[in-house]
């Protein structure tokens, strides 16, 4: 860290919370800021869903593929605001391959 003329320092800390069933991947990432804000990223994997192409992925032991993520910010103990969301939809091709069919993004800070 460099010296700051005001004596104040910026600090962040990151905590990881893991799935204990299915894949042991991070399910929540929380990053705390010096001002008290905490930014969250929530991650859902193939192990969190069933049906269609997801079932085929699970049968082939593809358990750590992110399917949906959402982000939020907790502002200095005042409120939590969701800031974005991303979902990947999958389809199975006639030859058996599974590919993403579309990716849906929602930016809640700057909605269109």
BALUMBA-521915 format. One line per 2 residues: number of its first residue (from 1); their letters; for each residue x, y, z of C-alpha. Coordinates in Angstrom, 1 decimal. Example, Ala and Ser with C-alpha at 12.3 -4.5 7.8 and 13.67 -1.06 7.14 Angstrom:
// residues 2
1 = AS = 12.3,-4.5,7.8  13.7,-1.1,7.1
// end
This chain:
// residues 112
1 = XX = 0.0,0.0,0.0  1.1,3.5,-0.7
3 = XX = 1.0,6.3,1.9  -2.1,8.4,1.5
5 = XX = -1.9,12.1,2.5  -5.2,11.8,4.4
7 = XX = -4.1,8.7,6.2  -7.1,6.7,4.8
9 = XX = -6.6,3.5,3.0  -8.9,1.6,0.6
11 = XX = -9.3,-2.1,1.4  -11.4,-4.9,-0.1
13 = XX = -11.9,-8.4,1.2  -13.4,-11.3,-0.7
15 = XX = -15.2,-14.3,0.9  -16.2,-17.4,-1.0
17 = XX = -19.1,-19.7,-0.1  -19.2,-23.1,-1.8
19 = XX = -21.8,-25.7,-2.8  -21.5,-28.6,-0.4
21 = XX = -23.6,-30.9,-2.6  -23.1,-31.7,-6.2
23 = XX = -19.9,-29.9,-7.3  -18.1,-28.0,-4.5
25 = XX = -17.9,-24.9,-6.7  -18.3,-21.3,-5.4
27 = XX = -22.0,-20.5,-5.1  -21.6,-17.0,-3.6
29 = XX = -18.7,-14.5,-3.8  -18.9,-11.5,-1.4
31 = XX = -16.5,-8.6,-1.9  -16.5,-6.0,0.9
33 = XX = -15.4,-2.5,0.2  -13.9,0.1,2.6
35 = XX = -17.1,2.1,2.7  -19.1,-0.8,4.0
37 = XX = -20.7,-1.8,0.7  -20.7,-5.5,-0.1
39 = XX = -20.9,-6.8,-3.7  -22.4,-10.3,-4.1
41 = XX = -22.2,-12.6,-7.1  -24.5,-15.7,-6.9
43 = XX = -23.8,-18.6,-9.2  -26.1,-21.5,-10.2
45 = XX = -24.7,-24.6,-11.9  -26.1,-27.5,-13.8
47 = XX = -26.4,-29.3,-10.5  -29.0,-26.8,-9.4
49 = XX = -31.4,-27.6,-12.3  -33.1,-30.6,-14.0
51 = XX = -34.8,-31.2,-17.2  -34.1,-31.1,-20.9
53 = XX = -30.5,-30.6,-22.0  -29.4,-30.0,-18.4
55 = XX = -30.3,-33.6,-17.5  -28.1,-34.8,-20.3
57 = XX = -25.2,-32.6,-19.1  -25.6,-34.1,-15.6
59 = XX = -25.7,-37.6,-17.0  -22.3,-36.9,-18.7
61 = XX = -20.9,-35.6,-15.3  -20.8,-31.9,-16.4
63 = XX = -21.6,-30.5,-13.0  -19.5,-27.3,-12.8
65 = XX = -21.0,-25.5,-15.8  -22.4,-22.1,-14.7
67 = XX = -26.0,-21.7,-15.9  -27.2,-18.5,-14.1
69 = XX = -25.4,-15.7,-12.3  -26.9,-12.7,-10.5
71 = XX = -25.2,-9.8,-8.9  -26.3,-7.5,-6.0
73 = XX = -24.9,-4.8,-3.8  -25.6,-4.3,-0.1
75 = XX = -25.1,-0.6,0.6  -23.6,0.1,4.0
77 = XX = -26.3,-1.7,6.0  -29.2,0.2,4.3
79 = XX = -30.5,-2.0,1.5  -29.7,-4.7,-1.0
81 = XX = -30.1,-3.9,-4.7  -29.9,-6.5,-7.5
83 = XX = -27.7,-5.2,-10.2  -27.8,-7.8,-13.0
85 = XX = -28.6,-11.3,-14.1  -27.3,-13.7,-16.8
87 = XX = -28.8,-17.0,-17.8  -27.6,-19.5,-20.4
89 = XX = -30.2,-21.7,-22.1  -29.0,-24.9,-23.7
91 = XX = -30.2,-27.1,-26.5  -29.4,-30.6,-27.7
93 = XX = -28.5,-30.9,-31.4  -29.6,-33.8,-33.6
95 = XX = -26.1,-35.3,-33.3  -26.4,-35.3,-29.5
97 = XX = -24.1,-32.3,-28.8  -25.3,-29.8,-26.3
99 = XX = -24.7,-26.1,-27.1  -25.8,-22.8,-25.6
101 = XX = -28.9,-21.7,-27.6  -29.0,-18.2,-26.1
103 = XX = -27.7,-16.1,-23.3  -30.0,-13.7,-21.6
105 = XX = -28.5,-10.6,-19.8  -30.4,-8.2,-17.6
107 = XX = -28.6,-5.0,-16.5  -30.7,-3.6,-13.6
109 = XX = -28.4,-0.6,-13.1  -28.8,0.6,-16.7
111 = XX = -32.0,-1.0,-18.0  -32.7,-0.6,-21.7
// end
